[in-house]
Amino acid sequence: MDLGLRGKKAIITGATGGLGRAVADLLADEGVDIGFCGTQMQVEATAAALRAKGVTVVGAGISVREGEKFKAWLEQTVVALSGCDIFIVNTGLDSGMDEEKSWSSNFEIEVMHTVRGCETMTPHLKTSGGAIVIIGASGTSADPALMSYSAFQAGLVTYSKQLSQFVGRDSIRVNLVAPSPASGTPAEIAKTVAFLASPASSLMTGAYVVPGVNTPR
């Protein structure tokens, strides 16, 4: 099945490892030019590996917690790629139990990272009828260090649904992928993300997709 991704341009946050990297690899395999941010020490190697797939790549070591720098990087990356069709928000986790480490930091990493990114990218995605895919997580944990993470992830469900309604008038689709604890490998989940980002899922928006719920054991 041709997803219709070849020649598209995508910006991905948190793409130097884990699921974000798996998504970047898969999109590059599909012929998508990639702009990404992630851990500084891994940027060069990640960019080299993606360029080897024959696509244009722009990478940077940016902290999504630094709001103004993050938004400026997004704008610069749009220019470097000559546009953007796909924005993938890969939310993260700063584990801890105190107020600063757990709640304040995770609010910036999960919620404000997502909001700032989507607000910055929406004007650019209008021109292409683009797609936003937010990567989160589903389920809860008894670990007190993950309480804030779970709470903010639940908030992203409502945010993504409302955002899809708001930007739908501009032909922008918004979907949330939230792997469950029983989900598969990053490479397997990346296929779901790629489909939702692609023209092949042109009628799908406002969805809350939980890969792995029915994974056989």
Secondary structure, 3 states (H helix, E strand, C coil): CCCCCCCCEEEECCCCCHHHHHHHHHHHHCCCEEEEECCHHHHHHHHHHHHCCCCCEEEECCCCCCHHHHHHHHHHHHHHHCCCCEEEEECCCCCCCCHHHHHHHHHHHHHHHHHHHHHHHHHHHHCCCCEEEEECCCCCCCCHHHHHHHHHHHHHHHHHHHHHHHHHHHCCEEEEECCCCCCCCHHHHHHHHHHHHCHHHCCCCCCEECCCCCCCC
